[in-house]
Every structure is written in structure tokens, then in C-alpha cells.
Amino acid sequence: KESLGLNTELATAGHPDSQWNLALFYLQGLHQRLEDGTQVDLLKKNSAEAAKWLRKAAEQDYTSAMVALGALYEKGEGVSLDYKKAMEWFGKAAVLGDAQACHVIGLAHLKGRGKVVSINKVKAVEWFRRGADKGDPQAQYALAGAYLKGEGVEKTPDAARKWFLRAAWQNEPR
């Protein structure tokens, strides 16, 4: 309860960490368990409100907020479905060095995103490699899979093993 109040106050004052925290509260909802075991909702899940706070943090170069906001646009949660805006936010985060953004952009090229991003497995591998080199375990796993299947890159089981191991050492469960 106190955390919600403090984060709301700081987020309103323009602090990006608190804007990020408040957005997460809205994405998941916030509950308090009372001593008698009952649960009280302190904040209901609200994707539109989460998007508002993510945008405020993203506009201050908070890359995690950029990726999360892009994901909302990609799903049409709390904002209109808009692959172009999603890719813009992912791209901004990637330019600022966010490894997860590189992974997400790679997935977009692997699977395509409407008329905004066409399927291009070579580009997907390039983006997976950027994220993998920056240490993102999901990008490492995706890059390993590309090497294992020979999708967008020459089939190389040794390279696949290397990247699978790197991802595993970071607790990537797959």
C-alpha cells in the first residue's frame, strides 16, 4: 500500500523508475493479503493505464518501458493494435542497447508482422546475434535454434550447442 502511494507520487513527479513500477502494477494488478487471509485489490489490472505510464518512462529513454510499450502495441492491449508503433518502440530501445529489444525485433523478422515487417530469416538471425552478444538468454536460445535448423544461417550444430549452453547458464528453461 505504501509502495503504491510512493510510486504514484514519484511517477507523477516524472521519475521514470517509479513510472515503470506503476506501469507494472497496472499490468498485473496489485493486491494485499490481510492477516485474516483475505485479499484486497489495491489496484485493478488496467492495460490502458499501464500504457500511459510506460509511455512516460519510455519518453525518458527507459528501454524496458519501450519494449513493454511495444509489446502492448503488438498485442493491442491498452492501446490500438499497431505493428508499426510496436516496431518503432522496439527499434528505439535497440538503438539504446537493449538486448531484449534485439530479440523481439528478430522474432518479428522470423515470423513477420503484417505489412510492417516481412519474413526475413537472415535479418532475424542478425538481430538475434545482436541480442545474444549483449547477453539476452532468449536471443541466445533463438540464435541456437537458427543454427540448429539452418534458418537464416548455415546449419552449424557446434554453434547451436555453444549458444544453447550460454542460454542455459542464464536459466533459459528451454
C-alpha positions in Angstrom: 0.0 0.0 0.0 2.8 2.4 0.9 4.8 1.3 -2.1 1.8 2.2 -4.4 1.4 5.6 -2.8 5.1 6.4 -3.0 5.4 5.2 -6.6 2.3 7.1 -7.7 3.7 10.3 -6.1 7.2 9.9 -7.7 5.7 8.8 -11.1 3.5 11.8 -11.2 6.6 13.9 -10.4 8.3 12.5 -13.5 10.6 9.8 -12.1 11.0 7.0 -14.8 11.7 4.2 -12.3 8.5 4.9 -10.5 6.6 5.3 -13.8 7.9 1.8 -14.7 6.9 0.4 -11.4 3.5 1.9 -11.6 3.0 0.5 -15.1 3.9 -2.9 -13.8 1.4 -2.6 -11.0 -1.3 -1.7 -13.6 -0.2 -4.6 -15.9 -0.6 -7.2 -13.1 -2.9 -5.6 -10.6 -1.8 -5.0 -7.1 -3.2 -6.9 -4.1 -2.7 -7.0 -0.4 -3.3 -10.1 1.8 -4.8 -9.2 5.1 -4.0 -11.0 8.4 -7.2 -13.0 8.2 -6.1 -14.4 4.8 -8.5 -12.3 2.6 -7.1 -10.5 -0.3 -7.9 -6.8 -1.1 -7.4 -5.3 -4.5 -5.3 -2.1 -4.1 -5.2 -1.6 -7.9 -7.1 -3.3 -10.6 -5.4 -4.5 -13.7 -5.6 -1.8 -16.4 -3.6 -2.1 -19.6 -4.5 1.4 -20.8 -3.3 3.0 -17.6 -0.1 0.8 -17.8 0.5 2.0 -21.4 0.2 5.7 -20.2 2.9 5.2 -17.6 5.1 3.1 -19.9 5.0 5.9 -22.5 6.0 8.5 -19.9 9.0 6.3 -18.9 9.8 5.4 -22.5 9.9 9.1 -23.5 12.7 9.4 -20.9 14.8 6.7 -22.7 13.8 3.9 -20.2 14.4 1.0 -22.6 12.5 -1.7 -20.6 9.4 0.6 -20.8 10.0 1.0 -24.6 10.0 -2.8 -25.0 6.9 -3.3 -22.8 5.0 -0.5 -24.6 6.0 -2.0 -28.0 4.6 -5.3 -26.7 1.3 -3.7 -25.8 1.0 -2.2 -29.3 1.9 -5.6 -30.8 -1.0 -7.3 -28.9 -3.4 -4.3 -28.9 -3.6 -4.3 -25.1 -4.5 -0.9 -23.6 -3.7 0.7 -27.0 -4.8 0.0 -30.5 -3.1 -2.9 -32.4 -0.3 -1.2 -34.3 2.7 -3.2 -35.5 4.4 0.0 -36.9 4.4 1.7 -33.5 5.5 -1.5 -31.8 8.5 -1.8 -34.1 9.3 1.9 -33.6 9.5 1.4 -29.8 11.5 -1.8 -30.2 13.8 0.0 -32.6 14.4 2.9 -30.2 15.2 0.5 -27.4 17.6 -1.5 -29.6 19.4 1.7 -30.6 19.9 2.5 -26.9 21.4 -1.0 -26.5 18.5 -3.1 -25.1 19.3 -6.8 -25.8 15.6 -7.9 -25.3 14.6 -5.4 -28.0 17.0 -7.0 -30.4 15.4 -10.4 -29.6 11.9 -9.1 -30.2 12.9 -7.5 -33.5 14.5 -10.8 -34.5 11.2 -12.6 -33.8 9.4 -10.0 -35.9 11.6 -10.8 -38.8 11.4 -14.5 -38.2 7.6 -14.6 -38.2 6.6 -11.4 -39.9 4.4 -8.6 -38.6 1.6 -7.8 -41.1 2.7 -5.4 -43.8 5.2 -3.7 -41.4 7.9 -6.4 -41.2 8.2 -9.1 -43.8 9.6 -12.5 -43.0 13.4 -12.4 -43.4 15.2 -15.2 -41.6 18.7 -13.7 -42.4 17.7 -10.4 -40.7 16.1 -12.4 -37.8 19.5 -14.1 -37.2 21.3 -10.7 -37.4 19.0 -9.3 -34.7 19.2 -12.5 -32.6 23.0 -12.3 -32.7 22.9 -8.6 -31.5 20.8 -9.6 -28.6 22.8 -12.7 -27.9 26.1 -10.8 -27.9 24.6 -8.4 -25.4 23.7 -11.4 -23.1 20.0 -11.9 -23.7 19.3 -15.6 -23.0 16.1 -15.6 -25.2 18.1 -14.2 -28.1 20.9 -16.8 -27.4 18.3 -19.6 -27.5 16.7 -18.2 -30.7 20.2 -17.9 -32.3 21.0 -21.5 -31.2 17.7 -22.7 -32.8 18.6 -20.9 -36.1 22.0 -22.6 -36.2 20.4 -26.0 -35.3 17.8 -25.7 -38.1 19.9 -23.8 -40.6 17.3 -21.0 -40.7 18.8 -17.7 -41.9 22.3 -19.1 -41.3 24.2 -22.1 -42.3 23.3 -25.2 -40.2 26.1 -25.5 -37.6 25.4 -27.9 -34.7 28.6 -26.7 -32.9 27.4 -23.1 -32.9 23.9 -24.2 -31.8 25.4 -26.0 -28.9 27.5 -23.0 -27.9 24.5 -20.7 -27.8 22.2 -23.2 -26.1 24.8 -23.6 -23.4 25.1 -19.8 -23.0 21.3 -19.5 -22.7 21.1 -22.4 -20.3 23.8 -20.9 -18.0 21.4 -17.9 -17.7 18.5 -20.1 -16.7 16.7 -20.1 -20.1 14.5 -23.1 -19.4 14.1 -24.3 -23.0 
